[in-house]
Amino acid sequence: MHAPDPVTRLVRALAEAGTPLDTRELADALWLARWTAGTARSRTGPRPSAPAPSGPEPDAEPPARPEAPPPHRSDPAKSADPPATAPRPAPVTLAELRPAAPDPAPAGAAPRAAAVSGLPALPALRRALRPLRAYRPPGLFAPSELDETATAELTATVGLLSPVRRPVRRRTADLVLLMDGAPAMAVWDGLLADLRRACVQVGAFRDVVVQYLHPLGAGLGVTARPGLGHVLRPAQEVTDPSGQRVHLLLSDCTGPLWRDGTFQRLLRGWVTGAPLAVLQPLPQRFWQRTALPARTGTLTRRQGPYSQLEFRELRRGARTVAGPYVPVLTPTPAALGTWSRLVAAESGLRLRGAAAPLDGAARIPVPDTDAGGHEEDEAERLLVEFDETASPTARDLAVHLAAAPLALPVMRLVQRTMQPGTGPAELAEVLLGGLVTQRPPGDGPGREQEARTGPWFDFKPRVRALLLKRLSAGEAALVLKHCALYIERTFGRAARNYPAAVVAYLEGTGRRPTGGTGSVPEPFATVSDLVLRHFERGLAELPGALELPGHPLRAAEQRLRRYESDGGADDLLEALRLLRTPRATGHPDGGRLYARALLHAWQQWRDPRRLAEAEDVARREVDTLVARTEPDPEALGAARIALARVLRTRGEERIAEAARRRPPESTELREHGEHLVDEALAQLELALYLPGLTAATRLSCAVLHTAVVDSRLDRSPDDDLTHLDRSVRVLSRLTERWPDGSPPAELWFALGRALLRCALHALPDSAERRRLAMRAAAALTAGVERVGGADGAANPLARVLLDLATSHALSDAPFASESERAVLKRAADAARTESDTPLEAAARGRLALLMWNSDRDSDSDQADTDAAEAEMKRALSLLRPGDPQRAELLVSYGQMLLESQRAHDESEDPNRVSEAVNSLREAVADTAPSHPSAVERRLLLAAALRRRYGAESMIADLYEACWTLDQALRDTEVPALRAAAWLELGGLHGLLARHTREREEWVRADEAYARAAQEAEAARDPRTAARALHGRAEVLEFLAGPTRALALYRAARERWARTPGADPTEVRRTDDRIRRLDGTQ
């Protein structure tokens, strides 16, 4: 039998020894074995040239080692074949080795596309850098140490103590890898990572530091982190004139800081004092078009300590340029090896290489952006220039990138799948070829996405359209398919995946990808829409289309209706295609339907261009109808409603965007959004008063008007109620004058919500509030009764019933209405039927509070309280941990448990108090510090912990309560809340003083009570001030004696006199202390 392959046996032996290797580790091990084989042979004897025979030879010498060595020391070449009776192991191929495991990505981080390195094999690069181990900075003596053996021998020979020192190899320099922070340099981050790894592994430097260069004032700044937004230090801090730092700058030398000479001026000051080189990753054919054109010549290192390298150009008749020169290297072992040998050669050396003069003159021709001309002509000119200079693979890559958003991970993904033979050099050609420009920071994808993916780019105007003409529909669909997979991997399957919908539509298979609601950077939708519009003209009717002969507008309207009922993306895309045909655009109703379809498209995929286009289309439609001599009222009303919908959507989108920006940009966006919402209301009011409008159109207009007013009041509760009063009047008139005398449920619901909103804005406990609430309850009740009839399932009941319960609560005494309890039970059942879990939880939570407050106000037993608590537990079980709504219910549940103890038990039940503490603790953990109720919840938790200490005497509760109150004091500047926190903190330190008997706790209690009194005076709260002064007086009785305590008791009594509705028990307690300390009865 033949012996197995040596590599196979090595892999199996390592696996059996418990040290399996991946392909890269195995390659490193074989390379190391090549260089250490001589040492191994010297220990074990010469290796035979052929495998040993299966049986021992007669004259063979006995083996010097045991016959059965350990598996990890066996030599495959010396092993005998296994006996014929033993089963032969299955061969192990290299493909079966486990792949190199990538570094685990942190939770929530977006997966990055694999960055292709621009370096060759790292072992060759490390060998090229090894001469740097001999580099010694100028003026630094060679390190040495005492040679004890030689010292002893010399001393014994001469009879005198004669120390002998020997040189020591020690790392004496640092390496600073500088990365140009220009956006286009992001394609070379893989090269930087591999270069740093090689420099660390070569063992020539004490430390290898990476710094990124960005503009800082009139010069350059450095930061240790990639990207923008980090604190910069002056670049001069990273250099060392003594030569103890070696600098290697990675740059393509094409950025604006190279054009204006900023980099050249910086390097002129560095190249004379320390080793410096520029690593140019671009191919050499592009070097003359950069701001640092290198020349071929001879680099000379003078003998002695390191000084600036001299350069002499080889080309005859070359123009002499005054130095200094900086070496320019390609990322190859040959170029890096040449530079390493020159840096380390103290005896002098002369080698051929490339260098560039640092004369500070920019050599990149800046394109004339002010030249006149059409965008189409300019784009064609740019494309012609790119075709003349770029490589064929770069031209193909640019064509494929035309169908993808230009983010670095996406570009690498498209390059790896569509152009697998290319690397970062071709991608850099595209980015630097004049076709692409960088998006402004925060424009489109947002700053958070840019922090994770790097800068985003975009083609210049009309360039993408010209490149798409060179792309086939199949290639475009394949590129978009990879973009869809990127979205799914990065943002999850619940994200809005517009590229997936476009791919399914272009393929025409009828497949419907699942839609989502998660946010995705806008360029994905924008670019996908451009690709779709370019190729949709060549598409025929989709398979399974309805047979609708005649005008395409009818087919588009049918598609829209089917989309609104089924939600199929292919129906919406087909409707958009039909509405963009010439016959549809010329129809009177084409604009209205197109705006409606565009609004649906924006709601589905959040493409901002769709929303702007919808506004333009809707405005043109209204202007066209208004310009007619006798416009059709129904058509004009429908057009104004369509425009109002678009304006409202765009206005609210602007307002939401303002919340994510910073002033002054956020202020401008919010003002623009509010203006659009006001214009939407104005359009609806113009439509409401059109003569001859049908009741159905007027109802749609009035309901939309009420919804816009509601959303506006939700954002600004103190806003003017003029629009709301107008909605109430219009809805009331429609209800009274409905044609058949039986208004639909939708009208009753709109009127009821508008009246309820008016009641909520009325003065509390006023007759006006009760009157409006009663009208709202009557309108909502009429709508609910109507739902049981013809309107049936068209109207969801749960939210309406919650509004009805609120109306009952405002129209009668709070928490005492049986009708409110019945409505809440019905609302919970309706929400469960509608599968609206948050709404069901809200209804059951309100029902539990209603039951608990009703039982507390009446003489009820513990069973009623238990029923309320059980209802609250059921509401909590419907919500997931971390839900803000659950935090609200947890606070209410904790209060219920604490209050029920006071209502029914004379002593604390430790189990119920602990349950209250756990509920409040979870609520505090799920509450953001910026939440309006965050401080109040911390105060409740501290009070619950104090009560549990009274029941169980666990000192840990006191310490946790003190820490909770410290957090509350850091999170608020409101005097009333700070006074309450300091007051509670004083009581806690008093309990700690009694428990630990430490005087320091009494001092802290005194300070807390003093701060509480000051904050209460600032908040004009005499009740809290009296309690704080009384508590401080009790502390000072122990610390300072009765005289100071008596003065504080009297001050507290004076605050009690100014407190309306003061508790007589607290007042009597203060009077008792005054009489006892004063010595009178």
PANUNU-881735 format. One record per residue (C-alpha): y, x, z negated. Coordinates in steps of 0.001 Angstrom, whole numbers, plus 500000, padded with zeros to 6 digits. Each point is the difference from the previous one (the first is absolute). Layout:
# PANUNU-881735
YXZ/...
This chain:
# PANUNU-881735
500000500000500000/503522501136500725/502376500714497164/502897497526499659/503471500956501159/501646502401497460/503086497835499673/497794496955499388/498124501780497253/503234501210498450/501367496456499913/496803498674498424/499897502790497415/503593499349498970/499346496264499772/496948500575497796/502040502318497782/502523497208499396/502858501536502048/500212498128503324/502745501274502312/502033498235502635/500521501443503470/503178501891499118/498521501464496811/496849501042501828/502070501747502702/501960501878497311/496766501037498297/498518501352503246/503211501899500743/499989501562496528/496322500929500413/500933501907503135/502344502296498046/497845500303496886/496680500561501793/500309503801499688/500258499819496239/497034497646499805/497851502315502157/500883502977497807/498577498161497005/496920498431501577/499064502539502638/500119499743503766/499604496567501525/497116499727502477/500893499158503528/497382497276500239/498564497501497562/497092501267497914/496550498850501055/498288497236498143/497448502303498344/500486503371498247/499331503174501972/497367502429498690/502407502961499684/502932498026498672/501596501260496857/500105497715496994/503185498023499841/502724501300497728/501000496455499008/497949497069498789/498154498162502725/501576496694499071/503742500628499763/502361497169499028/500826497648502879/503671500947500076/499119503719500570/497353499551502687/500482501581503394/498990497711502842/499303502943502264/497379501451497598/498246496778499145/496534499262501318/499046496819501775/498719497285497718/496225499522499854/498475497661502483/498939497580497294/503515499524498691/502087497317501705/502807501483502059/503424498867498843/502109498072502417/502615502181501693/503545499693498696/502741500149502618/503631500867499437/500972496455500811/498169498873496861/502226502060497737/502384497977497908/503492499970501536/502842501675498238/501326497437497546/503736499439500375/502282500028497005/500048496521498461/503215498184500821/501992498608497046/499847496256499365/502443498099502139/500742502931502304/499873499433503747/497186501884501773/501422502737502205/498728500903503425/498363503375500184/502558502689500795/498812502428502659/500623503601499000/501722502364502378/498178503022498571/496802501599501261/497063500693497698/501226500779496509/497707503021499427/501590501840502927/503433499122498696/499165501273496536/498790503274501472/503261500328501910/502017499538496812/498027502495497919/502403502926500673/502573498171497886/497967500980496950/501448503522500380/503621498829500098/502118501391497156/503584498791499512/502719502687500319/500918501742496763/496869498821498204/497741502773498765/496316499743500746/498251498488496977/497575502261498151/497905500072496863/498572502619497679/496738501609501198/498253500598496681/497104502063501384/502208502326502027/502431500335497101/497205501013497624/498585502549502451/503403501566500754/500980500119496350/496725501725499084/500482502496502828/503609501081499317/500029499418496260/503086497777500140/500391496244500190/500457499396503730/500053496306501010/498639499226503437/500988496751501757/498336498324502953/501501497500502483/499247496342499518/499887497403502726/502274497233498795/501832497236501777/503678500868499924/501643497515502397/500336496272500519/499760498103503279/502481497212500767/498891497701502824/503082498226501328/499567496800502001/502765498681502205/500756496455498779/500873498656503458/498217496702500745/498064501389502970/498502502716497784/497861497398498249/497355500472502703/499343503510498688/499223499138496380/496315500711500660/500888503489501214/502093500576496873/497159498896497717/497496502312501722/502450502894499992/500611499596496288/496264499839499335/499430503213501967/502822501818498219/498656498968496601/496439501044500852/501001503408501370/500943501084496445/503091502015500939/502655498094498037/500639499048496415/501092496549501070/500287498031503231/502833497461499954/500818497349502608/503619498905500378/501528497493502444/503425500674501503/502551497187500415/503765499914500565/502051500408496833/503746499893500516/500970502667502516/496752501908499453/496361499433499184/498160498777496931/496375500229498967/497580497695498232/496336500314499147/499135496511501293/499954498788503624/502232497209501190/503520498934499173/501461498691496769/499128502960497759/502371502203498010/500926503094502007/500749503492498750/502001502561501984/497732501900502353/501355503323498718/498009499465496795/496651500601501710/500869503458501375/499793503297498132/502023503004501265/497617502368498187/497242499120502468/497574498515497484/499806496809502046/498567499872503516/501369497144502126/498256498182502835/501951497188501672/498090497330501937/502327498341502508/500190498930503630/503666501139500055/501245496863501772/501664497980497259/503730499403499558/500224502686497314/498834502527502577/502459498725502608/503029500516497768/498825503433498789/499329499023496365/496493501423500007/501091503152501791/502725500703497431/497521499521497163/497399502296501549/502565502735500691/500477500376496258/496270500010499266/498517502218502690/501688503171498760/498669499879496429/496447498658500121/497134499503502485/500729496947502126/498471498454503108/500231496728501872/496719498295500831/500610498114503245/497300497309500538/501144498999503493/498312501550503034/501762503097501287/501113498297503196/502417497896497905/501519502860498016/502858500625502403/501132496380499610/500346500272496237/502916501275497943/498047503177499193/498754501376503350/497699502900499246/499719503145502104/497025502297500457/500436503567498837/499082502566497417/500359499451496246/500420503152497924/499468500458496284/501674503134498674/498223502230497507/500672499378496321/500889496859498102/500258496831502022/503184499560501982/501012497778502880/497693500295502999/501520501526503117/499497498414503415/500253501377503516/499539497706502972/497594501135502695/501602498200502932/502063502290502180/503646499207500297/499896497664497048/503320499200498405/500416501822496727/500603497584497157/501175501234496669/497531499311497217/498668499133497712/496764498801501565/497376497792498384/496335500214501039/498725496843501705/496262499382499653/497482497691501543/497532498389497570/497202502332501077/498165502762498131/501261502617502476/503696499256499437/499673499536496242/497891503154499771/502632502038501853/502720498822497647/497821500599496918/499300503580501056/503690500667500601/500995498593496606/497397502052498114/500302503301501949/501945502297497632/499231502996502233/501702498390502974/498588498083502934/500974498815503465/498341496960501574/500706497632502843/501245496536499040/502693497390500499/503347499667498272/503221498053500393/503594500998499250/501775498126497210/503362499829501710/500585496389498837/500509498597503494/498273496740500819/497992500131503188/498699496441500275/501908497987502605/501210496847498302/499600496944502274/503168498240501028/499624496659498224/503489498825500988/499319500117503725/500355496658501655/497154498285501724/497531497200499611/497265500223497346/497361499679502712/501402502975501928/500305502073496826/496412499204498988/498715500955503455/501915503287499832/498512500823496591/496519499178501220/500393502175503108/501153502957497887/497095499499497609/497490499882502865/501373503262501425/499667501974496759/497155498427498013/496332500794500335/497703497402501636/498336499197496681/503404499453498359/501009497636502812/496813497972499511/500553499944496255/503532498643500443/498636497189502172/497444499018497371/502571500188497190/502154497467501865/497665497268498702/500195501100496334/502670500289497311/501095503596499618/499013500783496425/498304503336499476/496642498620498706/499867497475502856/500893502603502620/497264502301498720/497507497140500060/500876499115503605/499891503655500977/496610500538498392/498468496953501696/501705499999503402/500585503754500474/497306501695497879/500527503407501583/503630500328498970/501635501248496828/503363500146498270/501517502051502813/499702497092502461/501349497570497427/502928502325499377/500656500061503755/500373496226499961/502297499988496981/502161502832501342/499945498991503667/503162497886499872/498212496633500112/499910499311496272/502612499595497311/499562499683496263/500591496658498338/502730500059497344/498540500251496469/499159496533498689/500331498350503431/496981497875500863/497067501263497948/501965500490496779/500451502984497724/496749499420498099/497983500225503223/501906503087501107/499203501657496679/496269499502500675/499771500482503781/502900502304500772/502821499306502465/499747497251502613/501069500490503609/500713497790502980/500362500480503713/503479500013501422/501196496803501743/497866498935502969/497714503062499723/497158498023498441/500189497386502755/499735502681502691/497054501643498262/498201496661499678/500026499727503793/497682503015500081/497613498434497473/497221497584500870/499403496820498033/496633501284498786/501507503224498677/502808498076498322/497474497680498343/498014503009498769/503097501625498495/500976496740498294/496457499619498717/500307503325498209/503377498925498623/498356496823498684/497286502063498323/502676502210498447/501744496931498573/496722498708498602/499156503312498334/503497500701498714/501389496609499036/496785498009499537/498440497113501824/502524497594498510/502888501651501902/501737498509503042/498055501651502813/501951499161503148/498349502759502092/496600498369499366/501312496653501256/501456501627503118/496737501825500713/498009496772499728/502486498265502294/499999502772502623/496201500156500033/499818496234500526/496769499616498037/501224497071497921/499394501965496796/502386499054497192/500737502832497552/500719498908496460/503680499933499128/501555501272496807/503217499945498032/500262503605498796/503024501954501152/499675502563502791/502719502310501388/502021498217502677/499320502475502865/496380498844500181/501122496489500938/502899501163502191/497952502399502116/497076497580500286/502356497321501292/501426502378502608/496490500826501192/499068496323500112/503072499039502038/499355502825502443/496412498960500740/500143496214499522/501366499411503501/496669501061501457/497929497712497797/498449496748501144/499445496927497871/497810500800496998/496361498855499932/499597496617498415/503560498918500830/500784496320500149/500138498400503420/503687499140500167/501197499671503588/503673499889500669/502891501723498273/499153503053497817/502247498556497295/497390497331499278/497278502618499597/502246502103497775/500811497001497780/496298499186499713/499254503595499081/502702499923497318/498596496828498482/496529501488499952/501342503144498340/501792497950497338/496755498179499221/497442502818500388/502078503172499591/498416501829502951/502033503030501062/498790499739503603/501529496508500267/503366501280498797/499974503022502318/499016497845502959/502787497524499165/502505502846499942/498753501254503362/500294496557501574/503483499452498551/501171503288501531/499058498889503513/502909499123502331/499058496311500195/500019499646496208/503267501851499450/501755497709502449/498869496791498275/502445498234497616/497494500097497128/498825503538500714/502510501714497726/499229497772497006/496250500493500335/500399503735500560/502125500374496857/497375498028498078/497221502267501284/501994503148499227/500585498759496450/496259499497499605/499393503503501339/502420501508497492/498396498124497121/496585501227501142/500770503684500667/503537500673498725/501347501592503157/503806500081499497/500655499954503737/498303496603500220/502421498541497470/503089501385501772/498703498733503341/499323496572498493/503587499804498768/501378500913503425/497801497433501734/500865497229497525/503739500698500242/499909499900503794/498145496689499859/502620498426497702/502903501392502028/498493498652503224/499613496481498562/503470499967498424/501582501048503302/498686496881501728/502291497018500486/497647497496498349/497310501926498111/496844498243498925/500335499454496193/496265500359499418/499780503266501972/503148501385498348/498766499054496544/496623501633500616/501736503137501336/502280500211496937/496982499590497689/498178502783501851/503039502270499710/500340499168496298/496378500960499369/500506503353501682/503306500649498226/498511499129496632/497007502261500560/502101502896501186/502528499549497207/497327499995497305/498376503016501633/503327501863499847/500416499061496333/496482501201499193/500686503255501850/503211500448497982/497952499917496799/498101503086501253/503101501981500942/502760501674498041/503742499297500040/502091499850502100/497340499247502622/498395497365497774/503342498233499529/500584499748503744/496490498720500629/500274497371497277/503386498772501246/498629499764503531/496962498091498773/502070497522498001/502219499451503035/496952499160502110/498730497533497382/503436498325499870/499973499725503778/496532498412499855/501322497359497578/502963499392502284/497709499462503006/497889497523498020/503063498070498833/501267499800503578/496608498642501058/499883497462497146/503163498259501173/499110499842503693/500143496379501227/496860498614501559/497597502328498198/496560498540499317/498859499473496422/497194502557500309/502353502730501216/502562499133497332/497234500143497351/498881503438501208/503595501192499893/500638498630496492/496786501438498564/500773503421501464/503555499789498630/498632499320496511/497527502869500261/502754502441501024/502187498859497096/497083500354497567/499243503547501080/503665500902499806/500289498650496450/496850501889499039/501726503235501006/503403499061498507/499649497389497219/503781499945499456/500736499197503634/502180497069501069/498148496655499968/501950498518502919/497132500385502463/497539498584497457/502155496893499424/500243499557503763/496192500172500299/499620497347497291/502414497658501764/498325500430503390/496494499545498602/501041496946497994/501580498425503084/496870500696502049/497844498435497315/502124496853499901/500281499633503799/496517501010501113/499104497880503082/496869498281498679/501134499936496366/497117502285498893/501209503601499895/497288502665500311/498855502039497006/501673503137501384/503398498311499736/499357498846496414/498866503485499007/503087501632501499/502288497523498224/498162500442496703/500203503817500131/503699499889500859/500708497616497065/497908502163497675/501972503056501053/503237498146499208/498610498993496594/499095503591499171/503582501062500760/501506497251497823/500995500601496386/497056500035497558/499424496799497981/502642498192502027/499826496455501306/500544501332503543/496902502188499756/497857497130498745/501319497677502740/499267502509502779/496567500775498535/499107496308499926/501028499628503663/497952503082500886/496968498614498158/500320496678501814/500243501684503430/497069502319499356/497902497145498656/500691497997503159/498916502971502098/496828500496497980/499108496348500443/500680500341503719/497585502947500253/497130497720499152/500744498021503145/500466501077503586/501593503381499218/496910501043498040/498961503588500327/503154501102501853/501820500663496734/498647502262497220/500309498206496684/499735502694497344/503486501490500323/501560496560500337/498254498862496825/501319503043498128/503514499072501101/499323496437498853/498889501287496590/503227501993499731/502004496896500865/498246498030497251/500705502797497519/503727499992500846/500353496240500036/498416499475496564/499631502004496793/498346503363500845/496244500246499349/499772496415498762/499278498081503191/496515498666500572/500847499574503665/500720503717500227/496597500825498520/498240497687502455/501904501490502958/499111503557498924/496318499121499791/500181498494503465/501869503070501300/497277502315498663/497289497916501682/501953499927503274/500528503778499938/496278500525499480/499292497713502946/502494501931502140/498515503357498819/503417501058498728/498955502040496967/503480501203498912/501304496453500108/497031498705498008/500573502703497391/503685499067499765/499153496316499565/497392500657497307/502282502432498197/502781497427499872/497522497355498883/498800502250497163/503573500616498827/500747496295500190/496909499143497917/500754502734497469/503656499042499533/499128496307499756/497364500753497354/502411502263498121/502702497325499894/497534497358498793/497547499953497110/496974501137501979/496917501809498823/498507503330501005/497903498351502749/503097499138502035/501246503562499720/496602501319501060/500103497745503062/503371501465501001/498691503529499538/496890499205502050/502188498721502839/502068503194499873/496820502127500126/498885498077503053/503343500716501674/499693503708499177/496477500161501421/501345498956503404/502240503049500372/499139503638500498/501137502721497583/503352501435501026/501282496732501484/503615499383498851/499171496321499521/497147500989497696/502395502107497922/502223496949499499/497040497920498839/498789502780497698/503347500004498225/499839496234499544/496408500247498760/500913502696497466/502855497882498682/497688496997499737/497511501960497896/502663501353497663/501784496677499560/496746498084499416/499316502275497006/503241498997498389/499471496323500801/496434499569498676/498970502903497747/501507501315496823/498472503429500555/499701502061503166/496767499858501990/499414503630501072/497991498967503066/502678497697501391/502770502484499244/498000502773501715/499528497760503023/503755499415500095/500612503753499801/497583500672502855/501619497333502170/503515501291499384/498902503598500476/498501499177503409/503151498104500948/502181502984499068/497738502368501953/500319497796503112/503786499659499694/502248502446501824/502804501569497925/502541498433502382/498670496474499366/502640497730498407/497607499080497159/498522503466499408/501940500655496791/499317496536498547/496276500490500611/500037503327498204/501743498342497062/497316497312499901/497246502622500058/501626501930497149/500266496815497913/496335499170500680/498925503511498975/501974499645496785/498258496727499239/496599501550500673/500872502783497582/500670497337497386/496557498526500650/497948503212500344/502224502790498526/499323502347502932/502729502627500032/499353500674503695/501569496606500752/503249501115498377/500136503209502010/499269498148503246/502687497445499186/502544502781499358/499144501644503321/500292496640501794/503465499401498564/501118503522500934/499015499198503604/501946496730499816/503128501770498740/499826502482502878/499717497208502560/502997497855499018/503698500271499265/500460496328499030/501450499938496416/498102496860498942/496629501404501078/500729503387498488/501001498339496717/496707498084499875/498018503167500798/501772502083497345/499544497223497434/496252499831500644/499785503798499986/501656500143496594/497411497622498576/497167502061501485/501290503242498478/500296498214496672/496334498999500203/499082503571500968/501942501303496994/498087497713497651/496675500934501632/500492503791500188/502423500411497051/502087502417502068/503741500153499396/500631500843503664/498853496513501002/502558498443497651/502716502095501648/498875498826503452/499999496398498822/503573500420498738/501120501443503353/498278497212501945/501623497253497905/503412501668500356/499629500116503805/498842496370499999/503118498927498124/502247501900502441/498322498496503071/500118496504498458/503744500331499406/500429501075503629/497960496980501105/501958497704497631/496791498875498363/500687499425496240/496428498863499335/498431503288501123/502784501954498307/499312498229496686/496266500722500248/500658503659500844/502424500442497094/497599498330497586/497132502229501143/502132503123499684/501054498978496518/496334499737498960/499415503516501311/503062501419498245/498847498567496701/497285502648500209/502028502777501637/503540499747498556/499931497653497027/501299496500499271/503717500658500569/499797500606503771/497291497384500370/502180497375498300/502845500635502470/497641499460502929/498557496824498468/503512498598499707/500727500961503632/496822498207501017/501047496932497999/503308499992501820/498163500022503377/497805497132498818/503115497974499277/501083500443503631/496600499081501424/499672496375501156/496646498476499043/498967502928497784/496579499755498368/500539498991496340/496984502057498909/501477503202501409/503414499237498502/498444499282496601/498095503278500121/503230501936500552/501745498099497156/497116500799497637/500315503716500681/503762499884499470/499638498214496640/497282502379498818/501944503130500877/503283498585498727/498466499212496602/501079496312499992/498067496717500082/
